[in-house]
Amino acid sequence: MPPNVISSKKLGLNPEQLSAVVAKENRILVLAGAGSGKTRVIVHRIAHLIQEGVSPASILGLTFTNKAAREMQERISSMVGKEKSKEITLSTFHSFCMKVLRKEIHHLGYSPRFSLYDENDLGRLIRRCAKELSAPEDLSLGKITTAIFTAKSRGLSENELPSIGSSEEDLFFRKIYQQLAQSLRAYNAVDFDHILLLTQRLFEEHPEVCASLSQRLEHILIDEYQDTNAVQFRIAELLASHHKRLFVVGDDDQSIYGWRGAEVDHILHFRADKVIKLEQNYRSTPTILDAANEVIAKNEHRHKKNLWSAQTRGEKIILFHAPTEIDEAESVVQRILSLKEHHHLAWNQIAILYRSHAQSRNLEIALMQQNWNNEGTWMRGIPYEIWGGVEFTQRSEVKDLLAYLRQIVNPLDQEALLRILNVPRRGISDQTLEQLHRISKEEKIALWPLLKKIKMGERTLSLLPRTQSGIYSFVDTMMEAERRFSKGSLAHALEWFVEAIHYQKAIEEEVKSPEARLWKWENVQECINALGSFEEENKGASLEDFIATLSLDQHANSSEKGKKREDAIQLMTFHGAKGLEFRACFLVGLEDLILPHEKSMKEKGLEEERRLFYVALTRAMQFLTLSMARSRRRGEKQIPTHPSRFLLDIPKDLLHCVSWKALE
């Protein structure tokens, strides 16, 4: 065989993968379907370039996660050697742009020793800007913060900002956007979105900087290209402006991050000299792939692909419809135990996937309460891990509400009171909290009685009017809450309380990401649902009974969590599962308004929600179970649900519909 002829068999590549590795064209688009070996293609492409005489220092590989960058670095190192692999630039977009800015940001009037602001820093700065501009108190800073995030991800200038509502909102949006930029500049600081935006601006305003980089980095490879936002797209095009070589790999069918600025049009309309499709899947059975293909085929705006596998057909997909979400969770656990017994699956080969983290609570309870046989010994609680999130009772918004409930039950619980006194914000500064805490210790009076004395005028302090008003309002609300929780429905009282403290507004103002705001509010609603379920199942139980039950369950699970669980069931969202695979997957809560999600459907339409379902389906290797509930609790009521419309896209001959009771 001639020395420059590559054997696909020797490299472990299929013909399409090899075609991508050795392609000579400048602008190459590799459409890599789920489980088709895209990372293998990228690392072999880089190794091939080096083998062909390309300098490793002239290669730039960009991806979206540090984990992906590290994995590529390790695999390339094993192929070309450590020394050569160190010369290759492999990083995330943000890491690459940070390195560029540290060296070149002086062109934009910043010092190279700039600070990087996180989401909390940025939120505080936005609030300060609004205050300095005398913005109305009822102005939705949450809405404006989201608009700022969107504008930055799209690379919009101050003159290009879209309308976000009323003329007053638009006016302050523009003022705050401008003031924020000025403040960041004055503080010599950037935020994460700013890193990309400033890099784009640097390349456009100082083309000599971009030209120098473009001449040095002659081969640019981009992973997960479908996830690029407008600024990342522009940076890539500018970097390739000299040599015109751009090798992009991605899958439009897995574009699920529109809510954070990703634009699927970048991969749909990429100007390619050559397009290569990777359609052979090495992960899932043909049965699972056929279902996924039928689902995604209903999307109109996509590159046509049809995943296939050389594996045997595999089992049909299990589908069941449980009466309630509690029955659904318990049935899922029974199916898991059956699979483990009959197919000898390890716990970590099993995943339960859901649309929102708030759906995990009933699953956690069902897993913790289940008895199972471990080699002849009966154990309580199936091991599990929450992937990409924390357990329900450890989420900040749930901890806030539980701290409120603890304080209502036990007014002497000072730790709970210190957590909630300025949550949501009531103008009570850290200095005021320290002062109150000091007086409490010096005068040997608990914090709650001290606050009541201040409210009743029996104890005077030098306080700002807003701080005094905040303390008065807090005391009044807590006293009314104590009255309401002492009689009638506990869930109804908690629902009133969440509204009384304006917690939803606080989430909107404090949290930047629209998706994160949605998750937090759903967790608040799930907390109300949990209290309603507890009341229904434990007639006559008190609020302290509810808190004690949650605390004991959490303590038992936390003691297990202290041990490193290398073998545990994985619980995660559909979004969080992208890039992962499991022998058995359970997709739960497949109901309209959950999937497709009501909010996402209004904002992004059905196509991205359908792509999300497709991503979830293709995580399963052998066993796939789909489930839903006929009714789901909303507050104090069980509300009837409808199966997800996406289920109708799966051919009936691929499904095995069973009774929810027949899963043992």
C-alpha positions in Angstrom: 0.0 0.0 0.0 1.5 3.4 -0.9 2.6 5.4 2.2 0.1 8.3 1.6 -3.0 6.0 1.2 -4.8 5.6 4.5 -6.7 2.4 5.4 -10.0 3.1 7.1 -9.9 -0.4 8.7 -6.5 0.2 10.2 -7.7 3.5 11.7 -11.0 2.0 12.9 -13.0 4.4 10.7 -16.0 3.8 8.5 -15.8 5.2 4.9 -17.7 8.4 5.7 -15.5 9.1 8.8 -12.4 8.5 6.7 -13.8 10.9 4.0 -14.0 13.6 6.6 -10.6 12.9 8.0 -8.8 13.2 4.7 -10.9 15.8 2.9 -8.9 18.5 1.0 -11.5 21.2 0.6 -11.3 24.4 2.6 -14.8 24.7 4.1 -16.0 21.3 5.3 -19.3 20.6 7.1 -19.5 17.2 8.9 -23.1 16.4 9.9 -22.5 14.0 12.7 -25.7 12.2 13.9 -26.1 11.1 17.5 -23.6 8.4 18.4 -21.8 8.5 15.0 -18.3 9.1 16.4 -17.7 12.8 15.8 -14.9 13.1 18.4 -13.1 10.3 16.7 -13.3 12.1 13.4 -12.0 15.4 14.9 -9.0 13.8 16.6 -8.1 11.7 13.6 -8.5 14.8 11.4 -5.9 16.7 13.5 -3.6 13.7 13.6 -3.9 13.4 9.8 -3.0 17.1 9.3 0.1 16.6 11.4 1.0 13.5 9.5 0.7 15.5 6.3 3.3 18.0 7.6 1.0 20.7 9.1 2.6 22.4 12.1 0.7 21.5 15.3 1.0 25.2 16.4 -1.1 26.2 13.4 -4.1 24.1 14.5 -7.0 25.5 16.5 -9.7 23.3 17.9 -12.7 25.0 19.5 -15.5 23.3 21.6 -18.0 24.3 24.3 -16.9 22.4 27.4 -13.6 21.9 29.2 -14.4 18.2 29.4 -14.6 17.9 25.6 -11.4 19.9 25.2 -9.5 17.7 27.7 -10.8 14.5 26.1 -9.6 15.6 22.6 -6.3 16.7 24.0 -5.8 13.3 25.7 -6.8 11.3 22.6 -4.6 13.4 20.3 -1.7 13.1 22.6 -1.9 9.3 22.4 -1.8 9.5 18.6 0.9 12.1 17.9 2.8 12.3 21.2 2.7 14.7 24.1 5.1 17.2 22.8 3.3 17.8 19.5 -0.1 17.7 21.2 1.0 20.5 23.6 1.5 22.8 20.6 -2.1 22.4 19.4 -4.5 25.0 20.7 -7.5 23.0 22.0 -10.0 24.9 24.2 -13.4 26.3 24.6 -14.5 29.5 22.8 -14.3 31.4 26.1 -10.9 30.1 27.1 -9.5 31.0 23.7 -11.0 34.5 23.7 -9.7 35.1 27.3 -6.1 34.3 26.1 -6.5 36.7 23.2 -7.9 39.5 25.4 -5.2 39.1 28.1 -2.7 39.8 25.4 -4.5 42.3 23.1 -7.3 44.0 25.1 -5.1 47.1 25.5 -6.2 48.0 22.0 -9.7 48.5 23.4 -8.6 50.7 26.3 -8.6 48.0 29.0 -5.8 46.8 31.2 -4.7 43.2 30.7 -5.3 42.6 34.4 -9.1 42.9 34.0 -11.5 41.3 36.4 -14.0 38.6 35.3 -17.5 39.2 36.7 -19.8 36.2 37.4 -23.6 36.2 37.2 -24.0 37.5 40.7 -21.5 40.3 40.2 -23.3 41.3 37.0 -26.7 41.2 38.7 -25.6 43.5 41.5 -24.0 45.9 38.9 -27.3 46.0 36.9 -29.2 46.8 40.0 -26.7 49.6 40.9 -27.0 51.0 37.4 -30.8 51.0 37.7 -30.6 52.8 41.0 -28.2 55.4 39.7 -30.5 56.0 36.8 -33.5 56.4 39.1 -35.4 53.6 37.5 -38.9 53.1 38.8 -39.2 50.5 41.5 -41.7 48.4 39.6 -39.4 48.2 36.6 -38.8 44.5 35.8 -35.0 44.2 36.1 -35.3 40.4 35.4 -36.8 41.2 32.0 -34.1 43.8 31.3 -31.3 41.4 32.4 -32.6 38.7 30.1 -32.7 41.3 27.3 -29.1 42.3 28.0 -28.0 38.6 27.9 -29.8 38.1 24.6 -28.4 41.3 23.1 -24.8 40.3 24.0 -25.2 36.8 22.6 -26.3 38.3 19.3 -23.6 40.9 19.3 -26.0 43.8 19.1 -24.7 47.4 19.6 -26.5 50.0 21.7 -28.2 51.3 18.5 -29.4 47.8 17.5 -31.3 46.8 20.7 -34.8 45.4 20.1 -38.0 46.5 21.9 -38.7 44.6 25.0 -42.1 46.1 25.9 -43.4 49.5 26.8 -41.6 52.7 25.8 -40.5 53.2 29.4 -39.0 49.7 29.6 -37.2 50.2 26.3 -35.9 53.6 27.5 -34.4 52.1 30.7 -33.2 49.0 28.8 -31.1 51.2 26.6 -29.9 53.4 29.5 -28.9 50.4 31.7 -27.3 48.7 28.8 -25.1 51.8 28.1 -24.5 52.4 31.8 -23.5 48.8 32.4 -20.9 48.9 29.6 -19.5 52.2 31.0 -19.4 50.7 34.5 -17.6 47.6 33.4 -15.1 49.7 31.5 -14.6 52.0 34.5 -14.0 48.9 36.8 -11.8 47.3 34.2 -14.0 44.3 34.3 -15.7 41.9 31.8 -18.4 39.3 32.2 -18.6 36.0 30.4 -20.7 37.3 27.5 -18.4 40.3 27.3 -15.4 38.0 26.7 -16.8 37.0 23.3 -18.2 40.3 22.4 -15.0 42.2 23.1 -13.0 39.6 21.1 -15.4 40.2 18.1 -15.0 43.9 18.6 -11.2 43.6 18.8 -11.0 41.6 15.5 -13.3 44.1 13.7 -11.8 47.3 15.0 -8.2 46.1 14.8 -8.0 43.8 11.8 -4.2 43.6 12.1 -4.7 41.6 15.4 -7.1 39.2 13.7 -4.9 38.9 10.6 -1.9 38.0 12.7 -3.9 35.2 14.4 -5.5 34.0 11.2 -2.1 33.7 9.5 -0.7 31.6 12.4 -3.8 29.4 13.0 -4.2 28.0 9.5 -6.6 25.1 10.4 -9.7 25.8 12.5 -11.9 22.9 13.7 -15.1 23.6 15.6 -17.0 20.9 17.5 -20.7 21.1 18.3 -21.1 23.8 15.6 -24.9 23.8 16.0 -24.4 25.4 19.5 -22.7 28.6 18.2 -24.3 31.9 18.9 -24.0 35.0 16.6 -20.8 36.3 18.3 -19.0 32.9 18.2 -20.1 32.5 14.5 -18.6 35.9 13.7 -15.3 35.2 15.6 -14.9 31.9 13.6 -15.5 33.5 10.3 -13.1 36.4 11.1 -10.3 33.9 12.2 -10.7 32.0 8.9 -10.7 35.1 6.8 -7.0 34.7 5.7 -6.7 31.0 4.9 -10.4 30.2 4.4 -10.0 26.8 6.2 -12.9 25.9 8.4 -13.8 22.4 9.5 -17.0 22.3 11.4 -18.7 19.3 13.0 -22.2 19.2 14.5 -25.8 18.0 14.2 -28.7 20.4 13.6 -31.0 17.7 15.0 -29.2 18.2 18.4 -29.5 22.0 18.5 -31.2 22.4 21.9 -29.7 25.6 23.3 -31.7 28.3 21.5 -32.7 29.7 25.0 -29.0 30.7 25.6 -28.4 32.2 22.2 -27.4 29.3 20.0 -28.7 29.7 16.4 -29.4 26.5 14.4 -29.3 28.5 11.2 -25.5 28.6 11.4 -25.2 24.9 10.6 -28.3 24.8 8.3 -26.8 27.5 6.1 -23.1 26.9 6.4 -21.3 27.7 3.2 -19.5 24.4 2.6 -17.2 23.2 -0.2 -18.0 19.7 1.0 -20.7 18.2 3.1 -20.2 14.7 4.7 -22.9 12.9 6.6 -22.1 10.5 9.5 -25.3 8.3 9.8 -24.0 5.0 11.2 -24.8 5.0 14.9 -22.6 3.0 17.3 -24.7 3.5 20.4 -28.3 2.4 20.1 -30.4 -0.5 18.8 -32.2 -0.1 15.4 -35.5 -0.1 17.3 -34.5 3.0 19.3 -33.0 4.7 16.2 -36.1 4.1 14.1 -38.2 5.8 16.8 -35.8 8.7 17.0 -35.7 9.1 13.2 -39.5 9.2 12.9 -39.7 11.8 15.6 -37.1 14.2 14.2 -38.3 13.7 10.6 -41.3 15.9 11.5 -39.1 19.0 11.8 -39.1 21.0 8.5 -35.9 22.9 9.0 -33.1 20.3 9.1 -30.5 18.5 7.0 -32.0 15.2 6.1 -30.3 12.3 7.9 -31.3 8.8 8.8 -29.4 7.1 11.6 -28.8 3.3 11.2 -27.0 0.6 13.2 -25.5 -2.7 12.4 -26.7 -4.1 15.8 -29.5 -6.5 16.2 -33.0 -5.0 16.5 -33.2 -5.1 20.3 -36.3 -4.9 22.5 -39.3 -2.8 21.8 -39.7 0.5 23.6 -41.8 0.2 26.8 -44.6 2.8 27.1 -46.9 3.2 30.1 -49.4 5.7 31.4 -49.7 5.9 35.3 -52.6 7.5 37.2 -50.4 10.1 39.0 -46.8 11.3 39.1 -46.3 9.3 42.3 -47.5 6.1 40.6 -45.3 6.9 37.7 -42.2 7.2 39.9 -42.9 4.0 41.7 -43.5 2.1 38.5 -40.2 3.4 37.0 -38.4 2.1 40.1 -40.0 -1.3 39.7 -39.0 -1.5 36.0 -35.4 -0.6 37.1 -35.3 -3.4 39.6 -36.6 -5.8 36.9 -34.0 -4.8 34.4 -31.2 -5.0 37.0 -32.3 -8.5 37.9 -32.9 -9.9 34.4 -30.1 -8.1 32.5 -27.5 -7.6 35.2 -27.2 -3.9 34.7 -25.0 -1.8 37.0 -26.8 1.1 38.6 -24.7 3.6 36.7 -25.8 2.1 33.4 -29.3 3.4 34.1 -30.5 7.0 33.7 -33.8 8.7 34.5 -34.3 11.8 32.3 -36.9 14.6 32.7 -37.6 18.0 31.2 -37.1 20.0 34.4 -35.2 19.4 37.6 -38.4 20.0 39.5 -39.7 16.6 38.3 -37.0 14.8 40.3 -38.6 15.0 43.7 -41.1 12.0 43.4 -38.4 9.9 41.8 -35.9 10.6 44.6 -38.6 9.6 47.2 -39.4 6.4 45.3 -35.7 5.5 45.0 -35.0 6.3 48.7 -38.0 4.3 50.0 -37.4 1.2 47.9 -36.1 -2.0 49.5 -33.9 -4.1 47.2 -31.9 -7.3 47.6 -28.1 -6.9 47.5 -26.7 -10.4 47.2 -29.0 -11.8 49.8 -29.1 -8.7 52.0 -32.2 -6.4 52.0 -31.1 -2.8 51.8 -33.2 0.4 52.0 -32.7 3.0 49.3 -31.4 2.6 45.7 -28.2 4.6 45.2 -28.7 7.6 42.8 -26.9 10.8 41.8 -28.4 14.1 40.6 -26.5 15.0 37.4 -26.2 18.7 36.6 -28.2 19.7 39.7 -28.5 19.2 43.4 -31.1 17.2 45.3 -34.5 18.8 45.7 -34.1 19.9 49.3 -30.6 21.3 48.6 -31.7 23.7 45.9 -31.3 27.3 47.0 -35.0 28.3 46.4 -36.2 25.2 48.3 -33.8 25.8 51.1 -35.1 29.4 51.3 -38.7 28.2 51.7 -37.8 25.5 54.2 -35.9 28.1 56.2 -39.1 30.2 56.3 -41.1 27.2 57.4 -38.6 26.3 60.0 -38.7 29.8 61.4 -42.5 29.8 61.5 -42.5 26.5 63.4 -39.6 27.5 65.7 -39.1 31.3 66.1 -35.9 30.6 68.0 -34.2 29.0 64.9 -31.7 31.8 64.4 -29.8 30.2 61.5 -33.0 30.0 59.5 -33.9 33.6 60.3 -30.5 34.9 59.3 -30.9 33.1 55.9 -34.3 34.6 55.1 -34.2 38.0 56.7 -33.1 39.6 53.4 -34.4 37.0 51.0 -36.0 38.4 48.9 -34.1 41.6 49.3 -35.7 44.0 51.8 -33.0 46.7 52.0 -31.4 45.0 55.0 -27.7 45.2 54.5 -25.0 42.8 55.8 -23.9 45.6 58.2 -27.5 45.8 59.6 -27.6 42.0 60.0 -24.2 42.1 61.8 -25.6 44.9 64.1 -28.7 42.9 64.9 -26.7 39.8 65.5 -24.4 41.7 67.9 -27.3 43.2 69.9 -28.9 39.8 70.1 -25.8 38.4 71.6 -25.0 41.3 73.9 -28.6 41.7 75.3 -29.2 37.9 75.3 -32.4 38.2 73.3 -33.2 36.0 70.3 -33.2 37.7 66.9 -37.0 37.2 66.3 -38.1 38.8 69.6 -35.7 41.7 68.9 -37.2 42.3 65.4 -40.7 42.3 67.0 -39.6 44.8 69.6 -38.2 47.0 66.8 -41.5 46.7 64.9 -43.5 47.6 68.1 -41.3 50.6 68.8 -40.0 49.0 72.1 -36.4 49.0 70.8 -35.0 51.8 68.7 -32.1 51.5 66.2 -30.6 54.0 63.8 -31.9 52.6 60.5 -32.4 53.8 57.0 -36.1 54.3 56.1 -35.9 51.4 53.6 -34.3 49.1 56.1 -36.8 49.9 58.7 -39.6 49.4 56.3 -38.1 46.0 55.3 -38.0 44.9 58.9 -41.5 46.0 59.6 -42.8 44.2 56.5 -40.9 41.0 57.3 -42.4 40.9 60.9 -45.9 41.6 59.7 -45.7 38.9 57.0 -44.2 36.3 59.4 -46.9 36.9 62.0 -49.6 36.6 59.4 -48.0 33.4 58.1 -47.9 31.9 61.6 -51.7 32.5 61.9 -52.4 31.0 58.4 -50.3 27.9 58.9 -52.0 27.2 62.3 -55.3 26.5 60.6 -56.6 25.3 57.2 -54.7 23.8 54.3 -50.9 24.0 54.7 -50.3 23.9 50.9 -52.8 26.8 50.5 -50.9 28.7 53.2 -47.6 28.2 51.5 -49.0 29.3 48.2 -50.2 32.5 49.9 -46.9 33.0 51.6 -44.8 32.7 48.3 -47.0 35.4 46.8 -46.9 37.5 50.0 -43.1 37.7 49.9 -43.0 38.3 46.1 -40.7 35.4 45.6 -41.4 35.0 41.9 -40.5 38.6 41.3 -37.3 38.1 43.3 -36.3 35.1 41.0 -37.0 37.2 37.9 -34.7 40.0 39.2 -31.9 37.9 40.6 -31.5 35.2 38.0 -30.0 36.0 34.6 -30.8 32.9 32.6 -34.5 32.5 31.5 -34.1 28.7 31.7 -32.7 29.0 35.3 -35.5 31.3 36.3 -38.0 28.8 35.0 -36.3 25.9 36.8 -36.3 27.8 40.1 -39.9 28.8 39.9 -40.9 25.2 39.0 -39.0 24.0 42.1 -41.0 26.5 44.2 -44.2 25.1 42.8 -43.0 21.6 43.4 -42.4 22.5 47.0 -46.0 23.5 47.3 -47.1 20.3 45.6 -44.9 18.3 48.0 -46.7 19.9 51.0 -50.1 19.2 49.4 -49.2 15.5 48.9 -47.9 15.2 52.4 -51.1 16.6 53.8 -53.2 14.2 51.7 -51.2 11.2 52.7 -50.9 12.1 56.4 -54.3 13.4 57.6 -53.9 15.7 60.5 -50.2 16.1 60.1 -48.6 19.4 61.1 -46.1 21.7 59.4 -43.4 20.5 61.8 -44.2 16.9 60.8 -43.6 17.8 57.2 -40.3 19.6 57.9 -39.1 16.7 60.1 -39.9 14.1 57.4 -38.0 16.0 54.8 -35.0 16.5 57.1 -34.8 12.9 58.1 -35.1 11.7 54.5 -32.4 14.2 53.5 -30.1 13.1 56.4 -30.4 9.5 55.5 -29.6 10.2 51.9 -26.8 12.6 52.7 -25.0 10.0 54.8 -25.0 7.7 51.8 -23.9 10.5 49.5 -20.9 11.0 51.7 -19.5 7.9 50.2 -18.2 8.1 46.6 -20.9 6.5 44.5 -19.3 5.1 41.4 -22.4 2.9 40.9 -25.5 4.9 41.2 -28.5 5.6 39.0 -28.2 8.9 37.2 -31.0 11.5 37.3 -30.8 14.4 34.9 -32.6 16.7 32.6 -32.9 16.1 28.8 -30.5 19.0 28.3 -28.0 17.6 30.8 -28.0 14.2 29.1 -26.6 15.5 25.8 -23.4 13.8 25.0 -24.0 10.9 27.4 -25.2 7.3 26.9 -26.7 4.6 29.1 -27.7 1.0 28.6 -31.2 1.8 30.0 -33.0 5.2 29.8 -36.3 6.2 31.4 -37.9 9.3 29.9 -40.6 10.5 32.4 -43.3 13.1 32.4 -43.9 12.9 28.7 -47.0 15.2 28.8 -48.0 18.2 26.8 -47.0 21.5 28.5 -44.0 19.6 30.0 -42.7 18.3 26.7 -43.2 20.3 24.6 -42.8 22.8 27.5 -45.5 25.5 27.5 -43.1 28.4 27.8 -40.5 27.1 25.3 -43.3 26.3 22.8 -44.4 29.9 22.9 -41.0 31.3 22.6 -39.1 28.9 20.3 -41.9 26.8 18.7 -42.1 23.1 18.5 -38.9 22.3 16.5 -36.4 22.9 19.3 -38.6 20.9 21.8 -38.8 18.1 19.3 -35.0 18.1 18.9 -34.8 17.9 22.7 -36.9 14.8 22.7 -34.7 13.4 20.0 -31.6 14.0 22.0 -33.2 12.2 25.0 -34.3 9.2 22.9 -30.8 8.7 21.5 -29.1 8.5 24.9 -30.5 4.9 25.3 -28.3 2.0 24.1 -30.5 -1.0 24.7 -33.5 -0.4 26.9 -35.8 2.6 26.6 -38.9 3.2 28.7 -41.3 6.2 28.1 -43.8 7.2 30.8 -46.4 9.8 31.7 -49.0 10.5 34.3 -52.8 10.9 33.6 -52.9 13.6 36.2 -50.3 15.8 37.9 -50.5 17.8 41.1 -50.7 21.6 40.7 -51.0 23.2 44.1 -53.8 21.5 46.0 -55.4 19.8 42.9 -54.6 16.9 40.6 -55.0 18.3 37.1 -55.7 16.0 34.2 -52.8 15.8 31.6 -52.5 14.9 27.9 -49.7 12.7 26.5 -47.0 14.5 24.7 -47.9 15.1 21.0 -44.4 13.8 20.1 -45.3 10.3 21.2 -47.7 10.1 18.2 -44.7 10.4 15.9 -43.4 7.0 17.1 -44.7 4.0 15.0 -46.9 1.7 17.1 -44.9 -1.4 16.0 -41.9 -0.1 17.8 -43.8 0.2 21.1 -44.8 -2.2 23.8 -47.6 -0.6 25.7 -48.1 -2.0 29.2 -50.1 -1.4 32.3 -48.3 0.7 34.8 -48.9 -2.1 37.3 -47.3 -4.7 35.0 -43.7 -3.5 35.3 -42.4 -5.7 38.0 
